[in-house]
Amino acid sequence: MFTSRTEAELARARLDLEGIPAHILTDDAGGWEPQFGLSRGVRLMVADRDLAEAAELLDLPEHTPDPDRPPSRDFDRIYRYAAWAMIAIVAFGLIQAFRAVF
């Protein structure tokens, strides 16, 4: 886990040079709210088969995921709430626009 998107991008570029595909996972509102990365961090995702090599290249400490708490569950819940919040905001805006016109 990294503290900024920049650090994660540099690490991803290093892995890309070695032919290891990696993706950045962060909840920073598309880069508009980088401070959100401070609380949840910025994750660099690699395939399980590339994990050992990536950790060695980046000189990262060994990480063993907790099988009782898969990370995808947390992220799915957060994004579900965010999607409902966006739907509510858009609906509210449409209602206000409709009221203003009629």
Biopython code that builds the backbone (N, CA, C, O; Angstrom):
import numpy as np
from Bio.PDB.StructureBuilder import StructureBuilder

atoms = [
    (1, "MET", "N", (0.843, -1.168, 0.000)),
    (1, "MET", "CA", (0.000, 0.000, 0.000)),
    (1, "MET", "C", (0.894, 1.238, 0.000)),
    (1, "MET", "O", (1.919, 1.286, 0.679)),
    (2, "PHE", "N", (0.481, 2.232, -0.775)),
    (2, "PHE", "CA", (1.246, 3.467, -0.908)),
    (2, "PHE", "C", (0.431, 4.629, -0.340)),
    (2, "PHE", "O", (-0.787, 4.529, -0.195)),
    (3, "THR", "N", (1.106, 5.721, -0.024)),
    (3, "THR", "CA", (0.411, 6.872, 0.547)),
    (3, "THR", "C", (-0.022, 7.892, -0.501)),
    (3, "THR", "O", (-0.772, 8.818, -0.190)),
    (4, "SER", "N", (0.444, 7.733, -1.743)),
    (4, "SER", "CA", (0.021, 8.665, -2.788)),
    (4, "SER", "C", (-0.055, 7.941, -4.125)),
    (4, "SER", "O", (0.578, 6.906, -4.332)),
    (5, "ARG", "N", (-0.840, 8.512, -5.020)),
    (5, "ARG", "CA", (-0.965, 7.952, -6.363)),
    (5, "ARG", "C", (0.372, 8.027, -7.100)),
    (5, "ARG", "O", (0.699, 7.145, -7.894)),
    (6, "THR", "N", (1.136, 9.074, -6.837)),
    (6, "THR", "CA", (2.433, 9.241, -7.498)),
    (6, "THR", "C", (3.367, 8.091, -7.156)),
    (6, "THR", "O", (4.007, 7.526, -8.044)),
    (7, "GLU", "N", (3.451, 7.739, -5.880)),
    (7, "GLU", "CA", (4.291, 6.609, -5.478)),
    (7, "GLU", "C", (3.838, 5.324, -6.160)),
    (7, "GLU", "O", (4.657, 4.544, -6.647)),
    (8, "ALA", "N", (2.532, 5.116, -6.190)),
    (8, "ALA", "CA", (1.995, 3.906, -6.818)),
    (8, "ALA", "C", (2.267, 3.896, -8.322)),
    (8, "ALA", "O", (2.573, 2.845, -8.885)),
    (9, "GLU", "N", (2.160, 5.044, -8.974)),
    (9, "GLU", "CA", (2.441, 5.130, -10.415)),
    (9, "GLU", "C", (3.904, 4.811, -10.707)),
    (9, "GLU", "O", (4.209, 4.139, -11.692)),
    (10, "LEU", "N", (4.808, 5.291, -9.855)),
    (10, "LEU", "CA", (6.228, 4.979, -10.040)),
    (10, "LEU", "C", (6.485, 3.485, -9.880)),
    (10, "LEU", "O", (7.243, 2.893, -10.648)),
    (11, "ALA", "N", (5.853, 2.884, -8.886)),
    (11, "ALA", "CA", (6.006, 1.445, -8.678)),
    (11, "ALA", "C", (5.407, 0.667, -9.841)),
    (11, "ALA", "O", (5.983, -0.324, -10.289)),
    (12, "ARG", "N", (4.243, 1.114, -10.335)),
    (12, "ARG", "CA", (3.620, 0.451, -11.478)),
    (12, "ARG", "C", (4.501, 0.541, -12.719)),
    (12, "ARG", "O", (4.605, -0.420, -13.481)),
    (13, "ALA", "N", (5.135, 1.697, -12.922)),
    (13, "ALA", "CA", (6.037, 1.868, -14.064)),
    (13, "ALA", "C", (7.241, 0.933, -13.948)),
    (13, "ALA", "O", (7.702, 0.374, -14.944)),
    (14, "ARG", "N", (7.741, 0.771, -12.733)),
    (14, "ARG", "CA", (8.877, -0.149, -12.516)),
    (14, "ARG", "C", (8.485, -1.575, -12.858)),
    (14, "ARG", "O", (9.252, -2.295, -13.498)),
    (15, "LEU", "N", (7.297, -1.987, -12.437)),
    (15, "LEU", "CA", (6.825, -3.335, -12.745)),
    (15, "LEU", "C", (6.565, -3.490, -14.237)),
    (15, "LEU", "O", (6.820, -4.547, -14.812)),
    (16, "ASP", "N", (6.060, -2.440, -14.854)),
    (16, "ASP", "CA", (5.792, -2.479, -16.293)),
    (16, "ASP", "C", (7.080, -2.699, -17.086)),
    (16, "ASP", "O", (7.080, -3.409, -18.091)),
    (17, "LEU", "N", (8.174, -2.091, -16.632)),
    (17, "LEU", "CA", (9.472, -2.300, -17.295)),
    (17, "LEU", "C", (9.910, -3.756, -17.243)),
    (17, "LEU", "O", (10.610, -4.230, -18.138)),
    (18, "GLU", "N", (9.500, -4.463, -16.201)),
    (18, "GLU", "CA", (9.858, -5.871, -16.049)),
    (18, "GLU", "C", (8.820, -6.801, -16.661)),
    (18, "GLU", "O", (8.958, -8.021, -16.581)),
    (19, "GLY", "N", (7.783, -6.237, -17.271)),
    (19, "GLY", "CA", (6.767, -7.054, -17.922)),
    (19, "GLY", "C", (5.708, -7.603, -16.979)),
    (19, "GLY", "O", (5.028, -8.576, -17.304)),
    (20, "ILE", "N", (5.566, -6.983, -15.814)),
    (20, "ILE", "CA", (4.554, -7.417, -14.847)),
    (20, "ILE", "C", (3.391, -6.440, -14.907)),
    (20, "ILE", "O", (3.546, -5.271, -14.551)),
    (21, "PRO", "N", (2.224, -6.905, -15.356)),
    (21, "PRO", "CA", (1.076, -5.998, -15.404)),
    (21, "PRO", "C", (0.583, -5.671, -13.996)),
    (21, "PRO", "O", (0.509, -6.544, -13.131)),
    (22, "ALA", "N", (0.250, -4.414, -13.784)),
    (22, "ALA", "CA", (-0.233, -3.968, -12.476)),
    (22, "ALA", "C", (-1.271, -2.871, -12.680)),
    (22, "ALA", "O", (-1.263, -2.159, -13.684)),
    (23, "HIS", "N", (-2.160, -2.757, -11.704)),
    (23, "HIS", "CA", (-3.215, -1.748, -11.758)),
    (23, "HIS", "C", (-3.267, -1.025, -10.423)),
    (23, "HIS", "O", (-2.992, -1.606, -9.373)),
    (24, "ILE", "N", (-3.619, 0.240, -10.479)),
    (24, "ILE", "CA", (-3.711, 1.055, -9.266)),
    (24, "ILE", "C", (-5.171, 1.108, -8.825)),
    (24, "ILE", "O", (-6.069, 1.361, -9.628)),
    (25, "LEU", "N", (-5.384, 0.867, -7.550)),
    (25, "LEU", "CA", (-6.719, 0.910, -6.971)),
    (25, "LEU", "C", (-6.723, 1.944, -5.858)),
    (25, "LEU", "O", (-6.039, 1.787, -4.847)),
    (26, "THR", "N", (-7.502, 3.006, -6.054)),
    (26, "THR", "CA", (-7.598, 4.050, -5.043)),
    (26, "THR", "C", (-8.979, 4.682, -5.099)),
    (26, "THR", "O", (-9.653, 4.638, -6.128)),
    (27, "ASP", "N", (-9.382, 5.254, -4.015)),
    (27, "ASP", "CA", (-10.663, 5.936, -3.955)),
    (27, "ASP", "C", (-10.385, 7.418, -3.723)),
    (27, "ASP", "O", (-10.602, 7.938, -2.628)),
    (28, "ASP", "N", (-9.899, 8.094, -4.776)),
    (28, "ASP", "CA", (-9.559, 9.511, -4.652)),
    (28, "ASP", "C", (-10.387, 10.380, -5.591)),
    (28, "ASP", "O", (-9.948, 11.450, -6.012)),
    (29, "ALA", "N", (-11.586, 9.912, -5.912)),
    (29, "ALA", "CA", (-12.509, 10.649, -6.779)),
    (29, "ALA", "C", (-11.857, 10.992, -8.115)),
    (29, "ALA", "O", (-11.959, 12.120, -8.597)),
    (30, "GLY", "N", (-11.199, 10.022, -8.694)),
    (30, "GLY", "CA", (-10.585, 10.234, -10.000)),
    (30, "GLY", "C", (-9.431, 11.210, -9.995)),
    (30, "GLY", "O", (-9.135, 11.824, -11.020)),
    (31, "GLY", "N", (-8.771, 11.365, -8.856)),
    (31, "GLY", "CA", (-7.648, 12.278, -8.746)),
    (31, "GLY", "C", (-8.032, 13.657, -8.227)),
    (31, "GLY", "O", (-7.161, 14.480, -7.947)),
    (32, "TRP", "N", (-9.337, 13.912, -8.098)),
    (32, "TRP", "CA", (-9.796, 15.223, -7.628)),
    (32, "TRP", "C", (-9.649, 15.396, -6.125)),
    (32, "TRP", "O", (-9.551, 16.524, -5.641)),
    (33, "GLU", "N", (-9.632, 14.305, -5.384)),
    (33, "GLU", "CA", (-9.533, 14.359, -3.924)),
    (33, "GLU", "C", (-8.376, 13.477, -3.447)),
    (33, "GLU", "O", (-8.617, 12.432, -2.843)),
    (34, "PRO", "N", (-7.134, 13.873, -3.704)),
    (34, "PRO", "CA", (-6.005, 13.006, -3.363)),
    (34, "PRO", "C", (-5.863, 12.746, -1.868)),
    (34, "PRO", "O", (-5.227, 11.767, -1.477)),
    (35, "GLN", "N", (-6.435, 13.591, -1.032)),
    (35, "GLN", "CA", (-6.312, 13.383, 0.407)),
    (35, "GLN", "C", (-7.053, 12.124, 0.860)),
    (35, "GLN", "O", (-6.759, 11.596, 1.933)),
    (36, "PHE", "N", (-8.007, 11.633, 0.065)),
    (36, "PHE", "CA", (-8.693, 10.399, 0.426)),
    (36, "PHE", "C", (-7.717, 9.227, 0.469)),
    (36, "PHE", "O", (-7.927, 8.270, 1.214)),
    (37, "GLY", "N", (-6.664, 9.298, -0.319)),
    (37, "GLY", "CA", (-5.657, 8.233, -0.319)),
    (37, "GLY", "C", (-4.899, 8.141, 0.986)),
    (37, "GLY", "O", (-4.318, 7.099, 1.290)),
    (38, "LEU", "N", (-4.892, 9.206, 1.761)),
    (38, "LEU", "CA", (-4.184, 9.183, 3.039)),
    (38, "LEU", "C", (-4.870, 8.273, 4.049)),
    (38, "LEU", "O", (-4.203, 7.645, 4.872)),
    (39, "SER", "N", (-6.197, 8.196, 3.993)),
    (39, "SER", "CA", (-6.908, 7.378, 4.963)),
    (39, "SER", "C", (-6.981, 5.915, 4.546)),
    (39, "SER", "O", (-6.860, 5.025, 5.388)),
    (40, "ARG", "N", (-7.174, 5.660, 3.270)),
    (40, "ARG", "CA", (-7.309, 4.283, 2.806)),
    (40, "ARG", "C", (-6.087, 3.786, 2.049)),
    (40, "ARG", "O", (-5.950, 2.588, 1.800)),
    (41, "GLY", "N", (-5.221, 4.684, 1.692)),
    (41, "GLY", "CA", (-4.034, 4.293, 0.955)),
    (41, "GLY", "C", (-4.322, 4.071, -0.519)),
    (41, "GLY", "O", (-5.470, 4.107, -0.961)),
    (42, "VAL", "N", (-3.276, 3.848, -1.249)),
    (42, "VAL", "CA", (-3.356, 3.565, -2.675)),
    (42, "VAL", "C", (-2.767, 2.178, -2.866)),
    (42, "VAL", "O", (-1.637, 1.911, -2.457)),
    (43, "ARG", "N", (-3.528, 1.310, -3.483)),
    (43, "ARG", "CA", (-3.082, -0.084, -3.647)),
    (43, "ARG", "C", (-2.584, -0.326, -5.074)),
    (43, "ARG", "O", (-3.137, 0.189, -6.046)),
    (44, "LEU", "N", (-1.551, -1.103, -5.160)),
    (44, "LEU", "CA", (-1.024, -1.541, -6.440)),
    (44, "LEU", "C", (-1.367, -3.018, -6.565)),
    (44, "LEU", "O", (-0.862, -3.842, -5.803)),
    (45, "MET", "N", (-2.212, -3.348, -7.509)),
    (45, "MET", "CA", (-2.723, -4.708, -7.648)),
    (45, "MET", "C", (-1.944, -5.454, -8.731)),
    (45, "MET", "O", (-1.770, -4.957, -9.844)),
    (46, "VAL", "N", (-1.481, -6.651, -8.387)),
    (46, "VAL", "CA", (-0.831, -7.540, -9.347)),
    (46, "VAL", "C", (-1.464, -8.921, -9.223)),
    (46, "VAL", "O", (-2.093, -9.240, -8.214)),
    (47, "ALA", "N", (-1.292, -9.722, -10.244)),
    (47, "ALA", "CA", (-1.816, -11.089, -10.208)),
    (47, "ALA", "C", (-1.062, -11.900, -9.156)),
    (47, "ALA", "O", (0.102, -11.631, -8.856)),
    (48, "ASP", "N", (-1.745, -12.887, -8.612)),
    (48, "ASP", "CA", (-1.126, -13.736, -7.588)),
    (48, "ASP", "C", (0.170, -14.367, -8.082)),
    (48, "ASP", "O", (1.131, -14.499, -7.324)),
    (49, "ARG", "N", (0.192, -14.755, -9.346)),
    (49, "ARG", "CA", (1.392, -15.417, -9.886)),
    (49, "ARG", "C", (2.600, -14.469, -9.950)),
    (49, "ARG", "O", (3.741, -14.929, -9.977)),
    (50, "ASP", "N", (2.356, -13.149, -9.975)),
    (50, "ASP", "CA", (3.436, -12.161, -10.058)),
    (50, "ASP", "C", (3.764, -11.512, -8.723)),
    (50, "ASP", "O", (4.668, -10.679, -8.651)),
    (51, "LEU", "N", (3.052, -11.876, -7.671)),
    (51, "LEU", "CA", (3.179, -11.183, -6.392)),
    (51, "LEU", "C", (4.587, -11.268, -5.810)),
    (51, "LEU", "O", (5.141, -10.251, -5.395)),
    (52, "ALA", "N", (5.164, -12.445, -5.773)),
    (52, "ALA", "CA", (6.500, -12.608, -5.173)),
    (52, "ALA", "C", (7.547, -11.810, -5.944)),
    (52, "ALA", "O", (8.383, -11.134, -5.345)),
    (53, "GLU", "N", (7.501, -11.889, -7.268)),
    (53, "GLU", "CA", (8.476, -11.163, -8.085)),
    (53, "GLU", "C", (8.300, -9.653, -7.945)),
    (53, "GLU", "O", (9.282, -8.914, -7.868)),
    (54, "ALA", "N", (7.044, -9.197, -7.911)),
    (54, "ALA", "CA", (6.774, -7.762, -7.762)),
    (54, "ALA", "C", (7.260, -7.264, -6.404)),
    (54, "ALA", "O", (7.868, -6.198, -6.319)),
    (55, "ALA", "N", (7.001, -8.017, -5.351)),
    (55, "ALA", "CA", (7.443, -7.611, -4.013)),
    (55, "ALA", "C", (8.962, -7.550, -3.941)),
    (55, "ALA", "O", (9.519, -6.664, -3.293)),
    (56, "GLU", "N", (9.630, -8.483, -4.602)),
    (56, "GLU", "CA", (11.100, -8.478, -4.614)),
    (56, "GLU", "C", (11.638, -7.283, -5.395)),
    (56, "GLU", "O", (12.582, -6.629, -4.953)),
    (57, "LEU", "N", (11.044, -6.995, -6.556)),
    (57, "LEU", "CA", (11.499, -5.864, -7.370)),
    (57, "LEU", "C", (11.298, -4.528, -6.653)),
    (57, "LEU", "O", (12.140, -3.634, -6.734)),
    (58, "LEU", "N", (10.178, -4.411, -5.956)),
    (58, "LEU", "CA", (9.867, -3.151, -5.281)),
    (58, "LEU", "C", (10.399, -3.112, -3.860)),
    (58, "LEU", "O", (10.265, -2.100, -3.172)),
    (59, "ASP", "N", (11.003, -4.208, -3.417)),
    (59, "ASP", "CA", (11.555, -4.317, -2.063)),
    (59, "ASP", "C", (10.478, -4.032, -1.011)),
    (59, "ASP", "O", (10.659, -3.225, -0.100)),
    (60, "LEU", "N", (9.339, -4.736, -1.181)),
    (60, "LEU", "CA", (8.216, -4.580, -0.259)),
    (60, "LEU", "C", (8.237, -5.693, 0.783)),
    (60, "LEU", "O", (8.723, -6.790, 0.506)),
    (61, "PRO", "N", (7.715, -5.422, 1.980)),
    (61, "PRO", "CA", (7.620, -6.490, 2.973)),
    (61, "PRO", "C", (6.606, -7.538, 2.521)),
    (61, "PRO", "O", (5.679, -7.235, 1.770)),
    (62, "GLU", "N", (6.791, -8.758, 2.981)),
    (62, "GLU", "CA", (5.889, -9.834, 2.601)),
    (62, "GLU", "C", (4.509, -9.582, 3.198)),
    (62, "GLU", "O", (4.381, -9.196, 4.360)),
    (63, "HIS", "N", (3.488, -9.805, 2.390)),
    (63, "HIS", "CA", (2.119, -9.576, 2.840)),
    (63, "HIS", "C", (1.322, -10.863, 2.649)),
    (63, "HIS", "O", (1.324, -11.456, 1.570)),
    (64, "THR", "N", (0.651, -11.275, 3.698)),
    (64, "THR", "CA", (-0.215, -12.438, 3.624)),
    (64, "THR", "C", (-1.654, -11.973, 3.816)),
    (64, "THR", "O", (-2.008, -11.499, 4.895)),
    (65, "PRO", "N", (-2.480, -12.100, 2.793)),
    (65, "PRO", "CA", (-3.857, -11.653, 2.930)),
    (65, "PRO", "C", (-4.619, -12.486, 3.956)),
    (65, "PRO", "O", (-4.358, -13.677, 4.126)),
    (66, "ASP", "N", (-5.550, -11.850, 4.627)),
    (66, "ASP", "CA", (-6.387, -12.528, 5.604)),
    (66, "ASP", "C", (-7.519, -13.241, 4.866)),
    (66, "ASP", "O", (-8.363, -12.577, 4.266)),
    (67, "PRO", "N", (-7.560, -14.582, 4.895)),
    (67, "PRO", "CA", (-8.593, -15.295, 4.134)),
    (67, "PRO", "C", (-10.000, -15.076, 4.679)),
    (67, "PRO", "O", (-10.975, -15.277, 3.955)),
    (68, "ASP", "N", (-10.124, -14.669, 5.938)),
    (68, "ASP", "CA", (-11.450, -14.453, 6.520)),
    (68, "ASP", "C", (-12.063, -13.128, 6.107)),
    (68, "ASP", "O", (-13.264, -12.925, 6.282)),
    (69, "ARG", "N", (-11.268, -12.230, 5.567)),
    (69, "ARG", "CA", (-11.764, -10.898, 5.203)),
    (69, "ARG", "C", (-11.200, -10.483, 3.855)),
    (69, "ARG", "O", (-10.220, -9.741, 3.798)),
    (70, "PRO", "N", (-11.807, -10.952, 2.763)),
    (70, "PRO", "CA", (-11.311, -10.556, 1.445)),
    (70, "PRO", "C", (-11.481, -9.056, 1.218)),
    (70, "PRO", "O", (-12.526, -8.503, 1.561)),
    (71, "PRO", "N", (-10.486, -8.392, 0.651)),
    (71, "PRO", "CA", (-10.574, -6.945, 0.455)),
    (71, "PRO", "C", (-11.674, -6.531, -0.508)),
    (71, "PRO", "O", (-12.206, -5.427, -0.396)),
    (72, "SER", "N", (-12.025, -7.395, -1.450)),
    (72, "SER", "CA", (-13.034, -7.015, -2.432)),
    (72, "SER", "C", (-14.375, -6.732, -1.773)),
    (72, "SER", "O", (-15.135, -5.900, -2.269)),
    (73, "ARG", "N", (-14.684, -7.400, -0.674)),
    (73, "ARG", "CA", (-15.945, -7.177, 0.014)),
    (73, "ARG", "C", (-16.052, -5.737, 0.506)),
    (73, "ARG", "O", (-17.089, -5.093, 0.344)),
    (74, "ASP", "N", (-14.976, -5.237, 1.108)),
    (74, "ASP", "CA", (-14.977, -3.857, 1.598)),
    (74, "ASP", "C", (-15.135, -2.865, 0.464)),
    (74, "ASP", "O", (-15.927, -1.928, 0.561)),
    (75, "PHE", "N", (-14.381, -3.065, -0.621)),
    (75, "PHE", "CA", (-14.444, -2.141, -1.738)),
    (75, "PHE", "C", (-15.809, -2.196, -2.421)),
    (75, "PHE", "O", (-16.332, -1.161, -2.834)),
    (76, "ASP", "N", (-16.394, -3.392, -2.546)),
    (76, "ASP", "CA", (-17.712, -3.502, -3.154)),
    (76, "ASP", "C", (-18.747, -2.716, -2.356)),
    (76, "ASP", "O", (-19.591, -2.032, -2.935)),
    (77, "ARG", "N", (-18.684, -2.812, -1.036)),
    (77, "ARG", "CA", (-19.644, -2.103, -0.192)),
    (77, "ARG", "C", (-19.466, -0.587, -0.328)),
    (77, "ARG", "O", (-20.448, 0.147, -0.439)),
    (78, "ILE", "N", (-18.229, -0.127, -0.321)),
    (78, "ILE", "CA", (-17.957, 1.308, -0.440)),
    (78, "ILE", "C", (-18.464, 1.841, -1.772)),
    (78, "ILE", "O", (-19.109, 2.889, -1.814)),
    (79, "TYR", "N", (-18.178, 1.131, -2.863)),
    (79, "TYR", "CA", (-18.614, 1.605, -4.171)),
    (79, "TYR", "C", (-20.123, 1.522, -4.326)),
    (79, "TYR", "O", (-20.713, 2.346, -5.024)),
    (80, "ARG", "N", (-20.758, 0.549, -3.695)),
    (80, "ARG", "CA", (-22.209, 0.459, -3.743)),
    (80, "ARG", "C", (-22.835, 1.673, -3.067)),
    (80, "ARG", "O", (-23.770, 2.269, -3.602)),
    (81, "TYR", "N", (-22.322, 2.042, -1.892)),
    (81, "TYR", "CA", (-22.822, 3.228, -1.202)),
    (81, "TYR", "C", (-22.574, 4.492, -2.026)),
    (81, "TYR", "O", (-23.431, 5.372, -2.102)),
    (82, "ALA", "N", (-21.411, 4.570, -2.630)),
    (82, "ALA", "CA", (-21.087, 5.744, -3.451)),
    (82, "ALA", "C", (-22.027, 5.834, -4.653)),
    (82, "ALA", "O", (-22.460, 6.927, -5.020)),
    (83, "ALA", "N", (-22.342, 4.698, -5.265)),
    (83, "ALA", "CA", (-23.250, 4.704, -6.412)),
    (83, "ALA", "C", (-24.637, 5.171, -5.997)),
    (83, "ALA", "O", (-25.252, 5.969, -6.704)),
    (84, "TRP", "N", (-25.140, 4.693, -4.870)),
    (84, "TRP", "CA", (-26.459, 5.134, -4.398)),
    (84, "TRP", "C", (-26.448, 6.612, -4.045)),
    (84, "TRP", "O", (-27.427, 7.316, -4.288)),
    (85, "ALA", "N", (-25.354, 7.083, -3.477)),
    (85, "ALA", "CA", (-25.261, 8.512, -3.152)),
    (85, "ALA", "C", (-25.298, 9.356, -4.424)),
    (85, "ALA", "O", (-25.961, 10.393, -4.460)),
    (86, "MET", "N", (-24.599, 8.923, -5.456)),
    (86, "MET", "CA", (-24.605, 9.664, -6.719)),
    (86, "MET", "C", (-25.993, 9.662, -7.356)),
    (86, "MET", "O", (-26.427, 10.671, -7.912)),
    (87, "ILE", "N", (-26.689, 8.526, -7.273)),
    (87, "ILE", "CA", (-28.049, 8.457, -7.812)),
    (87, "ILE", "C", (-28.954, 9.436, -7.068)),
    (87, "ILE", "O", (-29.764, 10.128, -7.685)),
    (88, "ALA", "N", (-28.816, 9.493, -5.745)),
    (88, "ALA", "CA", (-29.628, 10.410, -4.947)),
    (88, "ALA", "C", (-29.336, 11.865, -5.298)),
    (88, "ALA", "O", (-30.255, 12.679, -5.390)),
    (89, "ILE", "N", (-28.072, 12.191, -5.492)),
    (89, "ILE", "CA", (-27.695, 13.570, -5.835)),
    (89, "ILE", "C", (-28.249, 13.956, -7.198)),
    (89, "ILE", "O", (-28.771, 15.059, -7.362)),
    (90, "VAL", "N", (-28.146, 13.071, -8.170)),
    (90, "VAL", "CA", (-28.669, 13.352, -9.506)),
    (90, "VAL", "C", (-30.188, 13.487, -9.459)),
    (90, "VAL", "O", (-30.754, 14.388, -10.078)),
    (91, "ALA", "N", (-30.846, 12.592, -8.727)),
    (91, "ALA", "CA", (-32.302, 12.670, -8.615)),
    (91, "ALA", "C", (-32.725, 13.990, -7.970)),
    (91, "ALA", "O", (-33.676, 14.629, -8.422)),
    (92, "PHE", "N", (-32.027, 14.390, -6.929)),
    (92, "PHE", "CA", (-32.342, 15.653, -6.265)),
    (92, "PHE", "C", (-32.171, 16.823, -7.238)),
    (92, "PHE", "O", (-33.017, 17.716, -7.294)),
    (93, "GLY", "N", (-31.090, 16.816, -7.990)),
    (93, "GLY", "CA", (-30.849, 17.874, -8.971)),
    (93, "GLY", "C", (-31.927, 17.912, -10.038)),
    (93, "GLY", "O", (-32.355, 18.992, -10.446)),
    (94, "LEU", "N", (-32.374, 16.746, -10.498)),
    (94, "LEU", "CA", (-33.431, 16.702, -11.504)),
    (94, "LEU", "C", (-34.750, 17.233, -10.948)),
    (94, "LEU", "O", (-35.481, 17.947, -11.634)),
    (95, "ILE", "N", (-35.038, 16.885, -9.730)),
    (95, "ILE", "CA", (-36.268, 17.383, -9.096)),
    (95, "ILE", "C", (-36.210, 18.905, -8.976)),
    (95, "ILE", "O", (-37.193, 19.587, -9.263)),
    (96, "GLN", "N", (-35.073, 19.435, -8.556)),
    (96, "GLN", "CA", (-34.938, 20.884, -8.419)),
    (96, "GLN", "C", (-35.044, 21.571, -9.780)),
    (96, "GLN", "O", (-35.661, 22.632, -9.883)),
    (97, "ALA", "N", (-34.471, 21.002, -10.795)),
    (97, "ALA", "CA", (-34.569, 21.575, -12.137)),
    (97, "ALA", "C", (-35.999, 21.534, -12.640)),
    (97, "ALA", "O", (-36.470, 22.488, -13.261)),
    (98, "PHE", "N", (-36.693, 20.438, -12.376)),
    (98, "PHE", "CA", (-38.085, 20.327, -12.776)),
    (98, "PHE", "C", (-38.948, 21.366, -12.083)),
    (98, "PHE", "O", (-39.821, 21.969, -12.706)),
    (99, "ARG", "N", (-38.706, 21.574, -10.803)),
    (99, "ARG", "CA", (-39.453, 22.597, -10.047)),
    (99, "ARG", "C", (-39.186, 24.004, -10.595)),
    (99, "ARG", "O", (-40.096, 24.830, -10.667)),
    (100, "ALA", "N", (-37.947, 24.266, -10.977)),
    (100, "ALA", "CA", (-37.589, 25.598, -11.475)),
    (100, "ALA", "C", (-38.265, 25.870, -12.821)),
    (100, "ALA", "O", (-38.637, 27.008, -13.105)),
    (101, "VAL", "N", (-38.425, 24.854, -13.635)),
    (101, "VAL", "CA", (-39.021, 25.031, -14.955)),
    (101, "VAL", "C", (-40.533, 25.131, -14.862)),
    (101, "VAL", "O", (-41.146, 25.930, -15.570)),
    (102, "PHE", "N", (-41.135, 24.334, -14.001)),
    (102, "PHE", "CA", (-42.595, 24.318, -13.919)),
    (102, "PHE", "C", (-43.003, 24.959, -12.655)),
    (102, "PHE", "O", (-44.197, 25.058, -12.371)),
]
sb = StructureBuilder()
sb.init_structure("model")
sb.init_model(0)
sb.init_chain("A")
sb.init_seg("    ")
for serial, (resi, resn, name, xyz) in enumerate(atoms, 1):
    if name == "N":
        sb.init_residue(resn, " ", resi, " ")
    sb.init_atom(name, np.array(xyz, "f"), 0.0, 1.0, " ", f" {name:<3s}", serial, name[0])
structure = sb.get_structure()
